[in-house]
Amino acid sequence: MALRTVSEDGGSSAPDEAGDSVRPAQRILSAADAVERMAAKRQGKRGCYAMFSSYLGGVVTDPMVMTVPLDDHMVHRGHGVFDTCSLVNGRLYRLGIHIDRLLASAAGARLEVPWSRDELIAMVADTAASSGARDGIVRYWLTAGPGGFSFMPAECEEPCFYCVVLDPMSFGAGGFDPMSDGFREATVRDTPMKPPLLAQIKSNNYLLNVLTHLEAADSGGTFGIIVDDDGFIAEACVLNVCSVSHDGVLVTPPFQGILHGTTMRRLLDLARGALCEDGLLRDVQQRPLRADEARAGAELIMTGGDTHVFPVVEWDGAPIGDGKVGPVAKRLHEIIEAETTAGDGAPEDFIEVQYPC
């Protein structure tokens, strides 16, 4: 196969035949050249409002300089953990429970954490304030830090904490509305499940999650529903799963061996409270859930990301229930939306961001 080279000015020669690839010219760039080219690449990029780096000791708002050292062990060894919370109407939603899970992940990954829980919360809140955004996704990482390219964290100079404020994630492209259209999903069997240790640590290695999505996409799905060798539902690629029976019983699998989802925990509380009181449910159970039980149910729901309630209306080409978004999914979504928008909930679940005047 012939190769096209990229010239010093960034242009490239025309390919000689179909299928030619592009090989960057092996030119040594000065620091000024590299900055200029990065600025050109990142010009007009949207989606990231601000980034805090403990390594730099500050916040940057220009995407051109939102970088992580290549020798940070998170990058080349996966020795880092992360978590995410939502920024809604200028409030950080349930940041505390996410930081608790971040610290639990860090302990499982044997990462050194020189910051207290309160200090981590303050760094996230300060980054949100610096971004100026009132709505978005806030993601943060604890890493072994930079220092070399071996597998041994002893070479790392210092642990690092990074935080970014991102555009809200939307699944409404092309007019698609999850709460009116619902998702069409596919079973994932060929991609292996994570071993229990890695399933319960939110590590920076999401390769199996990505492969789960790709296998599902091959069959017309998006997130994919993982079914184990014994026929039990585990989870989706980045979401927990629950089923609602025709007689009003909500069932979700135990958290052993899968992610201890903060959103699912909140929805279980709402289901046991408001939805049972409203008569939409008569019971809520956390127990092994067989795939054939869920297929025969009235509703199938995927949850994650604090506010995402994603009804599944079709699974492997067959409708779930009547093939429409069901009342339990609608009510859960309604409560979560109202709670996050108005800040109407437990006080510890909301942190008001102190924006600069």
N, C-alpha and C positions, 0 to 999 in steps of 0.2 A: 504494500500500500504506500502510495506516495504521500509525502508530508508537506503541508504548507507551513512556511515560517512566518512569524509575525515580525514585521520590520520594526526598527527602532522608533518610528513615529507612531506605532500602534496599528498600522495598516497591514494587510496580508496579501500575498500573491494569490492569483486566481488558481483554483484547483485544476490539476491536469485531468482528473477523471472523477467520476462519481464515487463518493465514499472517502475522499481524501480527508485527512484530519489536520488539525492545526497544532504546530509545535512552536511554543514561544522561543524567540531568538535568545541565545545564551549570552545576553549582554549583562555586564555588571552595572547595576543601577546605583547611583548616588542616593543619599538620604533624600535630597531634594527631588530627584527623579521619582523615587518611590512615592513620596507624598503627593506629587503632582498626578501620578497615574492613579493612585488610590482616590484622590479627589474626583477625577474624571469618572471612575467606575461608580462611585457612590453618589454622584450628583443627582439630586432629585429623588433619592431613595426615601421612602416613607416607612412608617411602621414602628420606629424606635425613637421615643422622645428623649430619653436620658439613660445614661449608664453610670453607675458608681463602681469604682474599682478600689479595693483596699490597697492594691499594689501601687496604684498611682496616688492614692490618698485624696480622691476627690471625684466629682461628677463631671461628665462631659455630655454635651447635647448635640455635637456634630457627629453624625454616623461614621464619618471618615476615621475618627479616632476611637471608635468603640471597639477595642481590641482586647484580646487575651494573649499572654505570652505563649508561643508555640511550645515551649518546654514546660509549661504548667502540666503536671501529671494528669489533670483532668482531660487534657486534649489528647495525649498520646498513650495514656494507660487507662483512661476511664476512671481515675481515682478522684472522684468528685461526686457530690450529691446536690440535688436541687429541689425546689418546691415552688409553688405558684399560688398567688392569691388574686382576688379581683379588686379593682378600683372602680367604685360606682358612686357617682355624684359627690366626688371629693372625699369618699370614705374608703378606707381599707377594710374589706369584708373578711372576717374570720382569720386575720393575720396570725393571731396567737396560736391557734390550733395548727396552722401550717408551719409555723416556726418550731412548735413542739415536734412535729413529724420530721422536719429538717434535722433537728438535733438528734432525734432517734436514728435517722438514716446515717448521720455523721458518726454516731457511736458504733453502728453496725459496720460501717466502712473503716473504722479505726482511724478517723481523721482527727487531727488536733484542732480544737476550736478555742481560740484565745478570747472570744467575745462571749459575753453573757447573753441570755435570752433577751433581756431588755435592750441591750446594745444592738443586737441584730434587728429588733423591731424598730429601734430609732433610726438605724441606717436605711431600712426599707422606707420608712415614712419620710425621711429627709430626701431620698431619691425621688419619691413621688412628688414631693413639694417642688423640687428643682425642675421636674419635667413640665410643670404647669398644666398637665393633663388632669381632667376630672373623671375621666372614664378610661379604663384600659385593663391590661393584664400586667401584673408585676411578677417577674420571675427572678429567682436569686439562687446562687450557687455557693457552696462551701467546697474548697478544693485543697488538695495537698500542697499546691503552689508550684512555682517554677523552680528550676535549679539544674535540670539535666534530662537526659533521655533514657536513663535506665529504668528498671521496674522498682527500684528501691526508694521509698519516700524519704529515707534519711538524707538524700542529697538535696531535698527541697529547701530553699532558702527561708520561706515563710509560708504559712497557710494563707489562703486568699478568700475573700468574699466579694462576689460580683452581684450586681442587681441591675435589672433593666426594666423600663416601663414601656410597654408595647401597645400598639393599637388593639382595640377589642377584637377578639376572634369572631369572624362571621361565617355562618354556613348558609347565608342567603343568596349566594351568587346565582345569577340566572333566574331570579325570582323565586328560588326555593325557600320555603318557610318550614323549618322543622316541626313547628307546632300545628301546622295545618296539613302539610304534606306527609310528614313522617319519613322515617328512613327505611330503605330496603337493604337488608343485611344478608350476609352469607356466613356459613359455618367455616371455621378455620380448624383444620385437622393436621395439615402437613407441617406447619411451622411449630416447633416445639415450644411448650410453655417454659417460662423461666423457672429455675430451681427456686424453692421456697425462700432461701436467703435473699436472692436478688429480686424476687417478686415483692418483698416487703421493704426493700431499701430503694428509695428513688435515686438510683445512681444515674450518672450521666450517659450510661450505655443503654440506648433504646433501640439497638439493632433488631431484637426480636419483636419489639412493638412495631417497628417500621415494616418488617417482613410480614407480620400479622395483617397490617393494613393492606400491603401489596397483594397478599393472597386473597383477601376479601375483595379487593378491587378487581382482581381477575375474574371474579364471579358476580360482579355488579354490586358489591357492598362497599362500605366506607370504612368502618371501624373493625368489622369482623367480630364474630362471637366464637370464643374458644370453647370447644367441647373436648373433654379429656377422654382417654381410652375407655373409661367405664360409662361414658354417655352422660356425664354431668357437666353443666355449664360452669366455667371458671370466671371469665371476665371478657371484656372487649379490649382492643389494643391499648386504649388509655382511659377506659371507662369501666365502672362497675355495672352490673346487670341485675334487674329484678323482674319478676313476673307477677301478674295479677290473675287469679283464677276467676272463673265465671261466678263463683259464690263469694267473691270479695276477700280473698286471702292474698296478701302481698308476701312474696317469698324472695329472698336474696341469698346467695351462697355465703357461707362463713368466710371470714377474712383470712383464715389459715391458708397460706400458699398463694394468695393474691394480694393486691394492693389494699391497704387499710384505708379505703377511700373516705375523705372528709365529707364530700358531698353526699355520699350514700348514708353516712352516719347522721347527717342533718335530715335527710329525707326520711329515714327510719323514725326519727323523733317526730317529725311532722305527720307521718302516716299513723303512728300510734296515738297521736293527739288529735289534731284537727280532722283528719280524714276519717278516723273511726268515730269521732263525735258527730261528723256530718252524715254518717251512714254510708259513705262511699266504700269503706272497708269494714270488715268485721274482725279481722285478725292480721297481725304482722309477725312473720316468722323469719328467722335467719337459720337456714339449714341447707343441706345439700339439695340442689335443684337439678332434676333430670331434664335433659333437652326435650324429650318427648312430652313431659309435663308442661314445659313452657310453650311448646308449639301448640298445644291444645288449649292454652289459656286465653283469657279475654284481652290482656294487654301485655306487652313486653317493653321495658323501659331501660335505657342506658343513661347513666348519670356521671357527671364529673365536672371539673373546672368551676366549682362553687355554684354556678348558676345554670349549668347545662342539664336540662331534662329532655332527653331525646327519645321520643316514642318510635318503636319499630312496628311498622304496619305490614311488613312482608319479610319472611325469612326463607331463604333458599327457594324463592319463587312462590311460596304458599302464604296466604294471608294469615295474620295474627288476629284472632277475633273476627270482627266484621271488616277488617282491612282499613279501618280508619283510626285516627288518633282518639284514644279513649278518655273517659272522664277523670280517671285517677291521674294520668299524666298531665292533663289540662289543669287540674286543681293544684298539683304539686308545683307546676311551673308558675301558676298564678301567685301562690303564696311566696315562693322564692323571689319572684320579680318584685312583688310589693315590699317584701322585707328588705331587699337590697336597695331598692330605689328610695324608699322613705327612711331607711335606717331604723326600721321598726322591728326590734328584736332585742336579744340580750345585749346590754351595754358593752360587755367584753368582746362582742362580735364586730364592733365598729370602732375604728380609729379615725377621727377627723384629721385630715391632712392640713398642716399649717402652712398654707401657701404664702410666699412673700407678698407684701403689700405693693 
